[in-house]
């Protein structure tokens, strides 16, 4: 009898141990839930306390985001390099290519003529200066956007269109301030069309630096001196002499050349960057939100199992940071970037035309430095209201794929770099 009881008890303990072992194994397997696109907003806070906080102000993050932005800018500009050359020739009213403006066939014909005259290199004339400018420009723009966004938008409750617009605009202004002289050089290189007047990068820089715009004070002084001889009244003669002396002094202190020439067209650039960069980032982020809607997220986002580890991953079991939105598939990312390019180009194009005309002022005229309002009046006098939209079609044809490729490469580079 005791032997039977002992055997039964041992059997019960063994069954109990196997049952508990299976239960613990089942709980261990289900400890980390699979995060679907629909449930990320609910589950993400659960991991918020255990995840390693991503410090966007760290040097590592700044360098990585800057590298991603620079690569994105170079890739985008290379894709549309030939179109960019033709667009500059159209916008700046180059006499040799003015006959091609106003039609899509004109764009193709202009590209064919450039290719026939100078080969493929002619289509990419000024591209080296473009890449030299675009890498720091795009790097500063994207890293500035990340930094400004982290200050302006601290959590999802502050994700408003106005804050997104402000973050993008300030990022664009920051980047263009540091890289604008390179843009002026690039436009000058792209504007040249005569085969016998090719200029090197160094000669273009020297030419811009030493351009001497006519001084209004000089003409005022000469007219006053010529009229002094006809004035008989001594008081009026003394006043005229004083005015002539003042004009001569103004002529002496007025800057006639130098680094200021590399910032021609900077004012309309700043005004144009407000809607361009602001609307670009705002539209891209908003379109991304729409494409991540729970009803279509399974078709537009990359499954979490296919994502590389993130530097802010809370644990090896969840390699991608659940507090970040899932990245879009390639077609969806390109689509959101294309829409961003379309909207931003429409909002800023008139100011871009004014900027181009101001940049090439020394190449098409007597070196007179035109102001923003004076340039706008000349454009309106020449072609009317339509003059502010010259080349908009090719602008769409260029900017839409350029912005799409830029955002696509940037987002994929961020994934590859673990940020």
Beta strands, then each sheet from edge to edge (+ up, - down):
end
